[in-house]
């Protein structure tokens, strides 16, 4: 896939404090900012109409706290597996949930990979207000962001599967079936 012309603009915008961009992932369009930027996390929460925290992070080499998390990552990354792990240094506290954990995923979509490669870990949450359906087309975005990387309509897709990286408990079944997660964990 050739780089969309607005990718370079989004990379430049992400380097600014508080910046929020719309970009495609392997599952849907996401809102993101640098994961170390607390003001970006607060702005994303305001756009979505929810409390700060609990944002997913896209990273190319996140620290994983357990053998269990590393086994799951080897089996399913890059791809739609989100692992809930302790927040690590350099990630803004406002990104984490109440227990200071974050969801992390290694992206597949070339635009998301390019953004993370250029600016480091970025947040990723569905580009919709809380309670509304996620968007698959840029024209459906219901609020303003600093930059948009438009690659057209994204195919219908299940969200990522979310697993606790410490216990292996499946928190949300999505694109990866629970049976595939259990198979990897049972093989040890």
Buried (B, 14 or more C-beta within 10 A) or exposed (E): EEEBEBBBBBBBBBEBEBBBBBBBBBBBBBBBBBBBBBBBBBBBBEBBEBEBBBBBBBBBEBEBBBEBBEBBBEBBBBBBBBBBBBBBEEBBEBBBBEEEBBBBBBBBBBBBBBBBEBBBBBBBBBBBEEEEEBBBEBEBBEBEBBBBBBBEEBEEBBBBBBBBBBEBEBBEBBBBEEEBBEEBBEEE
